[in-house]
């Protein structure tokens, strides 16, 4: 953690910025600090008064401009850990697992020692083999970008991050390192991270993966997010990936691809919580309690006649989460049904969707066909992704995000007043 001189928390250290030099030890020049708002900023080490176990004391002066890595800079966690280097004595190759920095009499902070692991066996990144601490000058090629690099240590350092926060870390990495990290993530974690990345980063990672792995990741993404990503790929590549996906998972995505991106059909997800009228409130609560369910989808249960898979039988209404909590668990969800809820057609515009969500303070809206069958559900986060500018994740100023969002809400209210 980073604190100011009076003990107030400034943020959390996420990485160390170093300058790699061919004929001298790498020099640490600053810290990447995550401040409130999930923004990563640069804190020069000249503004650090002390570093101790678990805490960094700064002068309190922090430039809140988003950190942007310069060409000559390297990140310890992002780029040095898991790097493979040769020992200078010719005894073989080792993998860097940790780095030590120490302050010199001049006031400079230098990388002085490395904790390394000798490679054993044929698997390049398997965590086996003896470890040792060596001076930084005991290794060669530290300034040369390795042809291969794992991501075990990097991911260990960030294992407590939510998907959106890890996406911020991944987005700040170079393209090659970004792909190495993506390859080290399991399918579900990578799918969650991809959903939080800008479209260009999503495309770069997916096209860099082995095609079978890419199809596996698409299978575990939310169908609407997978469809959006496939829409950004060339038709031939998208078709190939769809053919490699499991037929059941691909079917939902294919259906979403039939709708225009800026309509309710293009925005919706096909996997809300759907129950029959005779299912109990206890069943409904168990379904929305699932940890992987996004909050917006957990706000209500959609009740239909069989079949219960989209497109379902006739839509009957919704059961709101708060109402479910107030009723006996053994009662049927049909007893708490809101049959008057607003709904959308698949060709409704983003403006229409926004108007209804804003006018009725809803987190989700059902999308129905002409026979009142449930096709899917549009959630408020799906709409926000279209309201906000494409570069909202890169904004240095949170007011920029609000400046785009407020006119959208005002426009929705104007539409509602005209309706």
ZAMARGU-4260 file (C-alpha; in steps of 0.2 Angstrom, whole numbers, plus 5000, padded with zeros to 4 digits):
<rodrens>
0) 5000/5000/5000 | 5005/5018/4997 | 5002/5031/5011 | 5005/5050/5011 | 5015/5058/5026
5) 5000/5059/5038 | 4996/5040/5035 | 4981/5042/5023 | 4981/5028/5010 | 4985/5034/4992
10) 4983/5018/4983 | 4991/5001/4980 | 5007/4997/4971 | 5004/4986/4955 | 5021/4986/4947
15) 5039/4994/4947 | 5045/5003/4932 | 5064/5000/4928 | 5076/5005/4914 | 5086/4991/4908
20) 5104/4996/4904 | 5117/4986/4894 | 5132/4989/4904 | 5124/4994/4921 | 5112/4987/4933
25) 5094/4991/4929 | 5088/5007/4937 | 5071/5008/4946 | 5063/5025/4942 | 5045/5023/4949
30) 5030/5013/4954 | 5014/5010/4945 | 5001/5014/4958 | 4982/5010/4957 | 4972/5024/4965
35) 4953/5025/4968 | 4943/5023/4952 | 4954/5009/4946 | 4966/5021/4938 | 4984/5017/4937
40) 4996/5031/4939 | 5015/5034/4939 | 5023/5038/4956 | 5042/5043/4953 | 5054/5035/4966
45) 5060/5053/4969 | 5043/5056/4978 | 5045/5040/4989 | 5052/5044/5006 | 5053/5026/5013
50) 5049/5008/5007 | 5045/4995/5021 | 5036/4978/5022 | 5019/4981/5016 | 5020/5000/5014
55) 5027/5014/5004 | 5027/5032/5011 | 5026/5045/4998 | 5027/5064/4999 | 5009/5065/4995
60) 5011/5072/4978 | 5003/5061/4965 | 5000/5065/4946 | 4983/5057/4942 | 4986/5056/4924
65) 4985/5038/4918 | 5001/5029/4917 | 5008/5026/4900 | 5023/5015/4898 | 5037/5023/4887
70) 5048/5014/4875 | 5063/5013/4886 | 5054/5007/4901 | 5051/4989/4907 | 5038/4983/4920
75) 5045/4971/4933 | 5029/4961/4935 | 5023/4963/4918 | 5039/4960/4908 | 5054/4953/4919
80) 5046/4940/4930 | 5045/4923/4921 | 5059/4929/4909 | 5071/4916/4904 | 5090/4921/4904
85) 5107/4913/4904 | 5119/4913/4919 | 5135/4922/4915 | 5145/4908/4921 | 5139/4896/4907
90) 5130/4884/4919 | 5113/4885/4910 | 5096/4894/4909 | 5086/4901/4923 | 5069/4909/4925
95) 5067/4925/4935 | 5054/4923/4949 | 5057/4938/4959 | 5067/4955/4959 | 5076/4965/4973
100) 5079/4983/4972 | 5090/4993/4984 | 5093/5012/4986 | 5111/5017/4983 | 5120/5031/4992
105) 5117/5042/4977 | 5098/5040/4980 | 5095/5030/4965 | 5086/5013/4966 | 5094/4999/4957
110) 5090/4981/4954 | 5103/4972/4964 | 5097/4954/4965 | 5087/4941/4956 | 5078/4926/4963
115) 5079/4913/4949 | 5074/4895/4946 | 5084/4882/4935 | 5074/4874/4922 | 5072/4855/4923
120) 5063/4844/4911 | 5056/4848/4894 | 5041/4859/4899 | 5048/4877/4898 | 5038/4885/4912
125) 5035/4870/4924 | 5038/4876/4942 | 5051/4863/4946 | 5070/4864/4948 | 5082/4872/4961
130) 5080/4890/4966 | 5094/4903/4971 | 5097/4921/4973 | 5110/4929/4962 | 5117/4946/4959
135) 5109/4955/4944 | 5126/4954/4935 | 5126/4935/4936 | 5114/4934/4922 | 5115/4938/4903
140) 5103/4944/4891 | 5092/4954/4903 | 5090/4968/4891 | 5086/4956/4877 | 5068/4952/4874
145) 5066/4933/4877 | 5058/4923/4863 | 5047/4914/4875 | 5041/4920/4892 | 5028/4913/4904
150) 5016/4922/4915 | 5015/4912/4931 | 5022/4925/4942 | 5013/4939/4934 | 4996/4930/4937
155) 5000/4925/4954 | 5003/4944/4958 | 4986/4948/4951 | 4976/4933/4956 | 4965/4943/4968
160) 4960/4956/4955 | 4942/4956/4947 | 4941/4953/4929 | 4939/4971/4925 | 4954/4976/4935
165) 4965/4962/4927 | 4959/4968/4910 | 4966/4985/4914 | 4983/4976/4918 | 4982/4966/4902
170) 4978/4981/4891 | 4993/4991/4897 | 5005/4977/4892 | 5014/4976/4875 | 5005/4965/4862
175) 5017/4950/4863 | 5017/4950/4882 | 4998/4952/4882 | 4996/4936/4872 | 5008/4927/4883
180) 4997/4931/4898 | 4981/4927/4889 | 4988/4909/4885 | 4992/4907/4903 | 4974/4910/4909
185) 4962/4896/4910 | 4947/4898/4898 | 4934/4905/4910 | 4946/4918/4917 | 4952/4923/4899
190) 4933/4924/4894 | 4929/4936/4908 | 4944/4947/4904 | 4941/4947/4886 | 4923/4954/4890
195) 4931/4969/4899 | 4944/4973/4885 | 4941/4985/4871 | 4937/4977/4854 | 4954/4979/4846
200) 4962/4971/4861 | 4949/4957/4860 | 4953/4954/4842 | 4971/4954/4844 | 4971/4941/4858
205) 4958/4930/4850 | 4967/4929/4833 | 4984/4926/4842 | 4978/4911/4851 | 4978/4893/4843
210) 4961/4892/4834 | 4955/4877/4844 | 4959/4887/4860 | 4950/4902/4853 | 4934/4892/4850
215) 4935/4885/4868 | 4936/4903/4875 | 4921/4909/4864 | 4911/4894/4871 | 4912/4901/4889
220) 4909/4919/4885 | 4892/4926/4887 | 4883/4923/4870 | 4881/4942/4867 | 4899/4946/4870
225) 4905/4931/4859 | 4893/4937/4845 | 4900/4955/4847 | 4918/4948/4846 | 4914/4937/4831
230) 4906/4952/4822 | 4923/4961/4823 | 4932/4947/4814 | 4933/4943/4795 | 4918/4933/4790
235) 4929/4918/4785 | 4938/4918/4802 | 4921/4920/4812 | 4913/4905/4802 | 4928/4894/4806
240) 4927/4898/4824 | 4909/4895/4825 | 4911/4878/4816 | 4924/4873/4830 | 4912/4878/4844
245) 4901/4865/4852 | 4884/4865/4842 | 4874/4870/4857 | 4885/4885/4862 | 4887/4890/4843
250) 4868/4890/4841 | 4865/4904/4853 | 4879/4914/4845 | 4873/4911/4827 | 4855/4917/4832
255) 4862/4933/4839 | 4873/4936/4824 | 4856/4937/4814 | 4852/4954/4822 | 4859/4971/4819
260) 4872/4976/4832 | 4862/4992/4837 | 4846/4984/4841 | 4838/4975/4856 | 4842/4958/4847
265) 4860/4962/4844 | 4862/4968/4863 | 4852/4954/4871 | 4859/4939/4880 | 4850/4922/4878
270) 4855/4915/4895 | 4844/4924/4908 | 4836/4915/4923 | 4821/4906/4916 | 4808/4896/4926
275) 4791/4889/4923 | 4776/4895/4933 | 4775/4880/4944 | 4793/4882/4950 | 4795/4888/4968
280) 4802/4904/4975 | 4815/4893/4983 | 4821/4887/4966 | 4821/4905/4959 | 4832/4911/4974
285) 4844/4897/4971 | 4845/4901/4953 | 4849/4920/4956 | 4861/4916/4970 | 4874/4909/4958
290) 4890/4918/4959 | 4893/4918/4940 | 4877/4927/4937 | 4879/4946/4933 | 4870/4957/4945
295) 4858/4964/4932 | 4852/4946/4927 | 4850/4942/4945 | 4838/4956/4948 | 4823/4946/4941
300) 4817/4929/4935 | 4809/4927/4918 | 4793/4915/4919 | 4787/4906/4904 | 4778/4891/4897
305) 4788/4877/4892 | 4801/4875/4883 | 4812/4885/4895 | 4826/4887/4883 | 4826/4903/4872
310) 4816/4905/4861 | 4804/4899/4875 | 4786/4896/4876 | 4774/4910/4879 | 4781/4923/4891
315) 4771/4926/4907 | 4780/4939/4916 | 4794/4942/4928 | 4797/4939/4947 | 4807/4953/4954
320) 4821/4948/4967 | 4815/4959/4981 | 4797/4952/4979 | 4804/4935/4980 | 4813/4938/4996
325) 4796/4943/5004 | 4787/4928/5000 | 4787/4910/5007 | 4800/4899/4999 | 4787/4885/4995
330) 4775/4897/4985 | 4775/4896/4966 | 4784/4910/4957 | 4767/4912/4947 | 4760/4919/4964
335) 4772/4935/4963 | 4772/4937/4944 | 4773/4955/4937 | 4763/4952/4921 | 4763/4971/4916
340) 4782/4973/4914 | 4788/4982/4899 | 4796/4972/4885 | 4805/4975/4868 | 4804/4968/4850
345) 4821/4962/4843 | 4822/4977/4831 | 4820/4990/4845 | 4833/5003/4844 | 4846/5007/4857
350) 4837/5023/4860 | 4821/5014/4863 | 4829/5002/4875 | 4838/5016/4885 | 4821/5025/4886
355) 4812/5010/4894 | 4827/5006/4906 | 4828/5024/4912 | 4809/5028/4913 | 4805/5012/4923
360) 4821/5011/4933 | 4825/4993/4927 | 4841/4983/4926 | 4834/4972/4912 | 4821/4970/4899
365) 4814/4955/4890 | 4814/4954/4871 | 4799/4945/4864 | 4794/4939/4846 | 4777/4941/4838
370) 4771/4925/4848 | 4776/4933/4864 | 4790/4920/4866 | 4806/4925/4876 | 4820/4928/4864
375) 4832/4935/4877 | 4835/4949/4889 | 4844/4966/4887 | 4853/4972/4903 | 4858/4990/4908
380) 4877/4985/4906 | 4874/4980/4888 | 4867/4997/4884 | 4880/5006/4893 | 4893/4998/4882
385) 4885/5006/4867 | 4881/5023/4876 | 4899/5026/4882 | 4912/5031/4869 | 4923/5017/4862
390) 4938/5024/4871 | 4930/5026/4888 | 4942/5013/4896 | 4956/5024/4891 | 4949/5041/4898
395) 4961/5050/4910 | 4946/5060/4916 | 4931/5051/4924 | 4921/5067/4920 | 4923/5062/4902
400) 4914/5046/4905 | 4900/5055/4915 | 4899/5069/4901 | 4895/5056/4889 | 4883/5046/4900
405) 4873/5061/4906 | 4867/5067/4889 | 4862/5049/4885 | 4851/5049/4901 | 4844/5066/4896
410) 4840/5060/4878 | 4831/5044/4886 | 4820/5055/4897 | 4816/5067/4882 | 4811/5051/4872
415) 4800/5045/4887 | 4792/5062/4888 | 4787/5062/4870 | 4781/5044/4871
</rodrens>
